[in-house]
Amino acid sequence: MSTSNKPLQILHIMSGFGGGISSFIMNKAKEMPRFNVQFDILTFDECNDEFTSAIEQTGGHIYSMSNPKKYGWETFQQEVKFAMQSEAYEIVHCHIQGYRMMPFYRLAKKYTDAKFYVHAHYIKEGGMHHFVKTQQKMNQKINTYASTKPIGCGREAIQAIFGKGTTGKILPNSIDETLYNWSNQEAQAISQKIKADYNIQPGDLVIGHIGRLNIIKNHQKTLHVLAELKRLNAAFKCLIIGSGPLEEELKNKVAELDLEDNVIFTGRVAPIVSILPVLDIAILPSLSEGLPTTVVETQAAGIPILMADTITTEVDFGMGLVEALSLDEENDIWAKALLSLSQKTIPKQQERLAILEKVGYTNTAAGEIYVDFFTKELGIPGGARQ
């Protein structure tokens, strides 16, 4: 192991804050001080205090950049150049893919000596449109050209971003396992407070849809499934947990479907674990995902989740808490599946956390996987500098 006191310096590039990518970075950052690894961030968005604190604990900084469409290429380039020249980075870890990634790749090659990696987070839905399929193939070639090696959150995400048949290094979307180690009394206290806050009645089935309010998360499907639950005379409340551009549209849909007494918009909740104990079941009918952290979180919390079969089965860790249905299935089939799945026997807490540790989805395990990969790539024996 190297005895140098200089940290391994990694610059993460992400377009916006909020969602799976920022969660991935923050959860890894929490583990980096024990490996002497520094994370810096280059992003268009402001970041919340929890994220900022995690980055600062590594000795890192958050650098802002302006949208080149609004403020011009010259301003954008100077801001990116400033960030890239602030440290002698050994890794540039880019969470933007395809043609949108290329300006960062070219500037990294010009202003750093770092190895550049493109991270696959999503499974893009291409459909049958010839132009979309052609664009996907072009982006796959661009990603393969730019990335030192293919990396991503899962096997299917890597193949979607780099091309069919591609193998690469999986860097898991982990969770902070210490946050899920609650007692039954603590979980009940949290649940009771949230039920009181939202006027949830005893006997209500509490459903959660966690995710940014955008098209990909397919909240419209959830609302139509809820309408079927109401038709079946089920007593339920559904928490729509997240924020985003479709909030007003979704609230109008709730009113149209006469679900105003059943649906609660909570806004963004951070950390998400603070609301999980109230949920009896979760639903995730996404049109497209990579390997969603939400499904890792719900299994850790012992919450069954009904998800679309568009989501990779890699995220099912064999606890009996995950079920997948086709988006083409009728809404009443989804509704009945929710009711059935909510009766599942839940594995004990320590059993769940032990499974997550074994498969590498706790922060402790995933931090080691992350550092081990990059230090070997850089030829640093025995792990990161200490």
LUMVEXLO-386615 format. One record per residue (C-alpha): residue in one letter; z, x, y. Coordinates in pm, whole numbers, padded with zeros to 5 digits, always signed. Layout:
BEGIN
AZXY/...
***
This chain:
BEGIN
M+00000+00000+00000/S-00088+00124+00345/T+00207+00226+00562/S+00029+00161+00891/N+00221-00063+01134/K-00101-00200+01276/P-00150-00561+01165/L-00462-00680+00992/Q-00630-00865+01279/I-00834-01178+01211/L-01015-01390+01468/H-01058-01756+01368/I-01334-01956+01535/M-01298-02335+01530/S-01478-02592+01741/G-01200-02845+01798/F-00833-02904+01731/G-00693-03179+01509/G-00791-03236+01150/G-00833-03035+00835/I-00959-02709+00985/S-00672-02662+01229/S-00427-02761+00953/F-00580-02499+00724/I-00539-02227+00987/M-00188-02331+01090/N-00059-02345+00733/K-00197-01998+00661/A-00057-01868+00991/K+00295-01971+00890/E+00277-01724+00600/M+00109-01433+00779/P+00415-01261+00938/R+00538-01157+00592/F+00205-00982+00531/N+00171-00825+00879/V-00146-01023+00949/Q-00230-01140+01301/F-00432-01456+01368/D-00612-01508+01699/I-00799-01832+01772/L-01118-01902+01964/T-01168-02275+02028/F-01310-02532+02268/D-00996-02750+02256/E-00636-02731+02367/C-00393-02691+02076/N-00054-02855+02033/D+00280-02674+02044/E+00327-02658+01667/F-00010-02489+01615/T+00038-02255+01913/S+00381-02151+01789/A+00247-02072+01440/I-00024-01848+01590/E+00216-01675+01828/Q+00453-01601+01537/T+00177-01382+01390/G+00152-01192+01721/G-00172-01373+01802/H-00323-01559+02096/I-00542-01864+02153/Y-00858-01807+02356/S-01050-02091+02517/M-01425-02121+02550/S-01634-02367+02750/N-01901-02598+02614/P-02231-02417+02688/K-02411-02752+02726/K-02181-02837+03015/Y-02099-02501+03172/G-02394-02287+03070/W-02465-02009+02823/E-02350-01727+03051/T-01996-01866+03089/F-01973-01934+02716/Q-02093-01586+02627/Q-01849-01413+02863/E-01554-01610+02724/V-01650-01532+02364/K-01709-01167+02451/F-01366-01145+02616/A-01193-01284+02305/M-01387-01067+02063/Q-01313-00751+02258/S-00942-00831+02304/E-00853-00673+01969/A-01016-00444+01714/Y-01080-00727+01470/E-01146-00647+01107/I-01233-01006+01011/V-01404-01286+01203/H-01335-01606+01009/C-01572-01874+01135/H-01506-02243+01062/I-01838-02355+01213/Q-02148-02364+00993/G-02525-02362+01017/Y-02728-02315+01332/R-02418-02392+01548/M-02252-02086+01397/M-02530-01840+01481/P-02433-01766+01846/F-02086-01661+01723/Y-02238-01446+01448/R-02469-01265+01689/L-02194-01208+01945/A-01955-01086+01672/K-02216-00836+01555/K-02271-00721+01912/Y-01908-00692+02023/T-01705-00621+01707/D-01715-00411+01391/A-01562-00697+01196/K-01680-00850+00873/F-01803-01205+00940/Y-01726-01496+00707/V-01848-01857+00722/H-01597-02102+00571/A-01719-02411+00383/H-01495-02704+00467/Y-01725-03001+00415/I-01959-03158+00165/K-02245-03273+00383/E-02400-03606+00292/G-02773-03557+00305/G-02911-03885+00179/M-03279-03901+00100/H-03423-03842+00446/H-03666-03551+00425/F-03573-03408+00766/V-03200-03407+00684/K-03258-03238+00349/T-03480-02976+00516/Q-03215-02913+00782/Q-02948-02873+00513/K-03154-02617+00326/M-03216-02426+00649/N-02844-02425+00731/Q-02759-02307+00378/K-02990-02009+00426/I-02836-01935+00767/N-02482-01950+00624/T-02573-01726+00331/Y-02736-01473+00565/A-02442-01460+00808/S-02142-01467+00573/T-02033-01142+00409/K-01946-01356+00106/P-01932-01733+00049/I-01582-01874+00100/G-01454-02228+00121/C-01191-02488+00043/G-01344-02585-00290/R-01625-02531-00538/E-01834-02828-00423/A-01790-02746-00054/I-01916-02391-00116/Q-02226-02521-00292/A-02289-02776-00017/I-02273-02518+00262/F-02429-02217+00087/G-02661-02377-00168/K-02656-02523-00518/G-02528-02283-00781/T-02347-02061-00530/T-02014-01924-00641/G-01763-01801-00387/K-01396-01749-00317/I-01183-02062-00291/L-00915-02037-00021/P-00703-02350-00079/N-00615-02610+00184/S-00241-02564+00141/I+00069-02748+00256/D+00413-02628+00367/E+00602-02712+00049/T+00942-02679+00220/L+00869-02995+00421/Y+00834-03203+00103/N+01162-03103-00056/W+01355-03408+00064/S+01635-03595-00113/N+01600-03962-00207/Q+01853-04047+00063/E+01654-03858+00329/A+01328-04025+00224/Q+01490-04371+00234/A+01636-04306+00579/I+01295-04199+00715/S+01127-04498+00555/Q+01380-04747+00691/K+01349-04611+01045/I+00969-04631+01041/K+00980-04984+00898/A+01215-05085+01177/D+00994-04920+01440/Y+00682-05104+01319/N+00848-05430+01213/I+00751-05385+00848/Q+00921-05648+00635/P+01102-05593+00304/G+00857-05653+00024/D+00551-05547+00225/L+00322-05305+00043/V+00279-05018+00290/I-00070-04866+00281/G-00178-04557+00474/H-00523-04445+00586/I-00480-04092+00719/G-00761-03926+00913/R-00940-03891+01241/L-01094-04216+01364/N-01458-04120+01312/I-01749-04241+01102/I-01695-03994+00815/K-01348-04133+00734/N-01502-04480+00682/H-01221-04695+00823/Q-01461-04990+00818/K-01443-04990+00438/T-01064-04985+00453/L-01055-05286+00685/H-01284-05489+00459/V-01065-05399+00159/L-00761-05516+00357/A-00935-05844+00428/E-00970-05891+00053/L-00601-05811+00004/K-00518-06083+00255/R-00745-06325+00068/L-00545-06242-00247/N-00226-06340-00056/A-00080-05990-00083/A+00204-05904+00155/F+00114-05573+00314/K+00101-05355+00621/C-00158-05080+00668/L-00086-04784+00894/I-00403-04635+01043/I-00274-04283+01105/G-00488-04074+01339/S-00678-04082+01665/G-01042-04053+01756/P-01348-04201+01926/L-01369-04518+01713/E-01023-04653+01797/E-01141-04937+02023/E-01420-05034+01784/L-01178-05045+01491/K-00924-05253+01685/N-01200-05503+01760/K-01287-05513+01390/V-00922-05578+01304/A-00927-05877+01537/E-01258-06000+01394/L-01117-05988+01039/D-00791-06156+01146/L-00584-05855+01040/E-00381-05808+01356/D-00057-05893+01176/N-00136-05647+00896/V-00277-05335+01064/I-00085-05087+01279/F-00252-04803+01469/T+00005-04522+01487/G-00207-04263+01670/R-00196-03902+01558/V+00125-03808+01376/A+00234-03444+01358/P+00359-03327+01124/I+00207-03586+00893/V+00494-03540+00649/S+00721-03718+00898/I+00557-04054+00819/L+00469-04015+00449/P+00799-04145+00302/V+00722-04498+00425/L+00391-04521+00236/D+00363-04691-00103/I-00003-04599-00143/A-00288-04434+00051/I-00659-04504+00078/L-00939-04261+00164/P-01291-04410+00138/S-01460-04117+00314/L-01837-04090+00324/S-01808-03713+00290/E-01530-03454+00247/G-01483-03097+00135/L-01141-03081-00023/P-00919-03304+00192/T-00568-03182+00265/T-00463-03547+00285/V-00495-03582-00092/V-00287-03267-00142/E-00022-03406+00095/T-00002-03747-00071/Q+00040-03594-00418/A+00313-03365-00286/A+00490-03670-00141/G+00448-03872-00461/I+00211-04129-00308/P-00076-04267-00521/I-00411-04250-00343/L-00732-04446-00398/M-01027-04240-00278/A-01404-04260-00278/D-01589-04080-00555/T-01771-03891-00279/I-01460-03671-00274/T-01445-03382-00518/T-01224-03426-00825/E-01102-03069-00762/V-00833-03229-00547/D-00686-03425-00841/F-00410-03205-00983/G-00344-03414-01291/M-00030-03593-01171/G-00175-03939-01237/L-00165-04021-00865/V-00538-04007-00781/E-00801-04267-00861/A-01164-04266-00744/L-01402-04559-00692/S-01763-04579-00583/L-01821-04696-00227/D-02077-04934-00379/E-01800-05121-00561/E-01715-05458-00408/N-01421-05476-00170/D-01224-05701-00404/I-01245-05432-00676/W-01098-05182-00428/A-00827-05430-00331/K-00723-05496-00692/A-00730-05122-00766/L-00493-05062-00473/L-00248-05318-00606/S-00266-05173-00958/L-00236-04811-00846/S+00068-04890-00632/Q+00257-04961-00955/K+00201-04610-01094/T+00496-04411-01227/I+00563-04124-00987/P+00634-03775-01129/K+00960-03620-01014/Q+00958-03419-00692/Q+01019-03075-00845/E+00749-03139-01105/R+00499-03223-00830/L+00583-02915-00624/A+00570-02691-00931/I+00217-02815-01008/L+00105-02749-00649/E+00248-02397-00664/K+00071-02330-00994/V-00270-02438-00864/G-00226-02243-00537/Y-00191-02531-00291/T+00150-02446-00147/N+00158-02226+00163/T+00342-01955-00029/A+00080-01935-00304/A-00222-01991-00080/G-00104-01730+00172/E-00102-01470-00102/I-00449-01576-00220/Y-00581-01555+00137/V-00438-01211+00216/D-00522-01069-00125/F-00888-01167-00084/F-00938-01018+00261/T-00741-00699+00200/K-00947-00631-00112/E-01262-00700+00089/L-01148-00438+00338/G-01048-00193+00067/I-00676-00205+00148/P-00495-00146-00182/G-00189-00344-00287/G-00201-00614-00020/A-00179-00619+00357/R-00022-00348+00568/Q+00358-00362+00579/
***
